[in-house]
Amino acid sequence: MNKVVSALNLFEIFSYRKPALKLRNLYLTGLTALCIGSISAANAEIVISVEAPGVTSTTVGGTITETFNGYDAYSKDPLVSPIGTYTSGGVVNPYDQYGGAGETGKYLAVGAQSGGLDVTLTLAHRDAYFGMWFCAGDNQNELSFYDGGTLLGTMNTAVVLAKINENHAYFGKPVTGQDSGEPFAYLNFFGLSGTKFDKIVIHNDSFGTGFESDNHSVRAYQATLTGTEIPNGFNNVAPGAVPEPAAPVTFAFGALALGALMLRNRRRVGV
């Protein structure tokens, strides 16, 4: 059943003046539209998973990926990418012990290397999946997801690191084994139940460390979960934070219908 009462249908109801029109039809139409508008809100939910040790790029199909290899070393934002635009305080670093997949690639750094503590990735489209190679991870690295200016939630860094730290195979940069005291893991962020986001803020708490990441991947539609889910790895904001776009319009139509009903009743009383 189509949940949205069209403007054309309501117009036809209001302009139909034959005596055979039942008052209750108008009432039911308006009440239905009003109720639909009131309940059309989705509960935002994002879950995190981690790929096996040694994986440096997404395993999810149908994605677009930013590798940062197309930028000059030490380029600073704004960085215009096929997945969106990076602004604020990041830098593209050349391959070193902290990042750069494939032994020659570049990576994005925020904090100690960049002179800034935040990078905002404004996505080209609303997406339901984001993946990144989490390089040399530490407890000062933070990630926040937004939709239309509304905070959907943040990565629970302590929980994510605790899960990764259970397997010593994540420690040290793949292939070279450099920086053996820190974990390297590919993380997936899946939007569930229609949850999408249009902005991601990458933050580091201080200039004492860096938030290094690489191979950022996005997908517009919900993807099947891959890797191993990390329970409580994402702090979702309270349910009901993401209203569906149709809700305000539908609500207005419902209110209009009920208003017409009340006006008609008043006119009958006055006769």
Phi, psi and omega in degrees: 000138179285121185281344186258124176276120186286157178297324180297317180298317179294322179298318180297322179295315183290328186269356182276113190250006181293144181301337184290346180295125181277133179300325182294334178295317178296317180299313182294321179298313180294318180296319179298313180298319180296316180295318179299316179298329183285330187255357186279069176228136181260149176271117181291132178211127176233136176238155181245142170227161179237137177280171181296155177306140179093344179283129183241358179219166186295150173251003180276134180280162175069030183254164170246136187235138170255117182264346183070003180283345180276357180258153175292149177301139179071016173295140177246159182292160011285137176246117180266119186235160174301336181269345180157196182239130178264125179225160173110261192222045179251170178215147175270114183262147174286166179308131172204194184291344184263347182182180183099095182289154176075014177070353179227350187284167176259170181209167180265133179232142177228135179113238186306320185277338192254339184081008177223158183252354182222144167229130177255122175260106175270111187290150179292332178217165172289127185240157180248001179214140172220136177228150177206149171277113183273103188260138176046050186296143174215172189284002176264358181275127181229150181221127181235141182245136182231156171221117180058034181088354180264127177289122177272328180160180183225154174293133175273087189301320182298317180292318180299313180295322179298320179293314180296321183293347177294338182241109184295347180293343178282344186279137182090144180294132180306146179078303186271333183075007179296159179051056187290352180269359181231152183274150175232121184208147176269124182252141177244139176239112185253124172277127181251161174053040178084003180293129176227163181220154181234000179209140177230129178253122178260120188228143171239138188292334183206174176272004180284338178225181176231155171255103182258135178208163185205167175049060177286125181236143178227158175213138186287330186245157182305135182247156175288134184298133175240165181074201181249122181294143177254102180302135180062021179283350179228131178270094180284140175291160184311142180306152177088014184280347187239091178290144177289145183304329185283345189299311182298320181294314181297320179299318180297317179298319180297317179296322179298317180296316179293326177296319178297322179297314181297319179298318181295320178296321179297320180295322181294321180296325182284347183285000000 
